[in-house]
Amino acid sequence: MPERDLHNYPPDPVAIREAIRALVAETVRERLLVLEGHPSILPLVHHLAQDLNALDNVRIYQSEFYRKVIPVEALEFKKNLVWTPEAPGDRDASLAIMRTQMIESEPFEAGVFIGGMDGLNEAWRLFTQNHPHALALPVASTEGAARMIWNSWTPPSFLALRAVVKGRLSLDLDYRGLFRDLVG
């Protein structure tokens, strides 16, 4: 994705925070939540999952490239913190290894794509390629790369009321209701 396009769709930090809060609340009590160990969301995910007594239902993927700078909260995921190999001196290659291992780790039923920059596009590509029958939802109301993905996304035929779903992903800020309805 050209860098200039990302400037047209900057991520919305408040919407991202609220979407993460809702996603954790709607998933971790009953199912596994798998995500990248992004330092800006890890403390929030840790706090929310801990409050729900559901740390064991969160699996964090992190590249060895970031071992020295990972937030301390990530270490509390213990057995569910998966370190992936580093491509020495190459951040992008290290993140590509991590995303590939994460996306190939499970037979996912759904993927939720929130906010983001370049990495979200790569995660989307890998997810939809490796899990063609899984539900993949770009939450465009969080802006960033999710909005750019949403712009060219056609909801799958198994989603009833496809236009309604696409509209909700674009405009809906009631993330708990959105995730309950679409992923629940």
N, C-alpha and C positions, 0 to 999 in steps of 0.2 A: 504494500500500500504506500503510495507516495506520501512523504512526510507532510506536504502542504495540506493534504486532505484531513489529517489528524488535527490540524489547527482549526479547521472548520467545525470540528466536533470535539471540543475539549470535554473530558470526563467531568461529571457533576459530583463532587466529593460528598455532598449531603445526600443525594439520591443513592450513591453507591453505599454509603454507610447504612442507610435505611434498608436498602435491598439486602445487604449482607445480614443485617439483624433479622429480617423476616425470613430469609432463606435458612439460617441456622435454626430459628424458632420452629419453622415448619418441617424440618427434616431430621434433626439429630436425635430426637427422642425415639424414632422408629426405624431409621435407616442410616446408612453410612453416608457421610458427606466427605467428598474427596476434593481437595483444592491445592493450588500452588501456595507456597509459603511466602506470599508477598508481605513485606514488613509493615506496610500501612494497615493491613487488615488482620494480621495474626493476633495482635493483642485483643482486638474486639471479638474475634471468633473464639479465642481462648476464654475470655470473660463470660461470653454468652453460653458456651457449651458447658463450662464449669458450673454456672448457675443452674443449668438444667440437668446436672449430674450426667452429662453425656460426652465427656472428653473421649471416651473409648469409641464413640461413633463419628469421630472426626479423624481423617487421615490427611496429613500434611506432606506434600512433596517439596523438597528443597534440594538445590544443587550444592555440592561440596564447594563450589565457587564462592558461596556466601557463608560458609561455616563460621568465619570470624566475626560476622556482622549480624547474624540472625538474632531477632528479638528473644529475650530470655523466656518469654511465654511459650515460644515454640518448643523449647526443650521439655516443657511440662506435658507435651503430648506423648512423650516417651516412646512406647512401642509403636505408636502410630505416626511417628515422624520418620519419613523415608528419605534417606540421603541418596542422591543419585550422583554418578561420577561427574567429575569436572573435566572439561576440555581445557587443559592448562593454559591460562592467559587469555581465554576466549569466552567472554561473557555470553554472547549470542549462541555459540555452539553448546555451552554448558546448559543454558536454558532450553535449547532444543532437545537435548538428551533428557532433561527432567520432564518436559511436557510429553515427550513420546512415551517414556516409561509410565508416567501417570495415566495417560489416556489408554494405554494398552494393559493397565493393571486389573481392570474389572470389566465384566460384561454390563456396562452402564445401560440403564433404562432411560436416563435423562441427563442432559447437560444444560446448565444455566450460565449464560454469559453476560457479565455485568461490567459496565464501564469500560475501562481498559485503554491500552495503547496497542503498539504493534504486536505484542505477545498474545493478545486476545485473538487476533486474526489467525495466528498460527495455531493456537489451541482449537479454534473453531474448525479450521481446515482438518487438523488431525482427528478431532472428535467425529466430525461428520463422515470422514473417510473410513475410520475404524469402526464406527457404530452407525451404519446407514439406516437402521431401523429404530434407533433411539430418538426420543424427543429432544431436539436441540432448540433452545429458546434464547434469542438475543434480546435482552431487556433494554430496549432502545431508550427508555425514559431515563436511564442512568448515563446516557450520552456516550462520548468517546467512541471507541472501536465498536461497541455494541450497536450504536446507532448506524454506523457505516455498514455493518453486517446486515442489520435489519433492512436497510435500504434496498438490498439486492436479494433478500430472503423471501422465498415463497413457502408458506406453511405447508407441511405435509398433508396429504389427502386424508389421513386418519384423524386429523384434528377437525372436529365438527365446528362449524361456523368459523372457517378459516379467516375471513375478513375481520371478525370480531376479535379473534385471538391476536391477529397482527396489530389491530388498533389498540388493544389493551397493553401489549408490550411496548407500544410507542408512547402512550399517554398515562397509563395507570400508575399512580403513586401509592396506592394501597397494596404494597408488596406482599403483605401476609395473605390478603385475599387472592391476589394474583397467583402466588405460588400454591396456595391451597387448592385453587380451582384447576390450575394447569399441571402441577406436578403431583399434588396430593393423591 
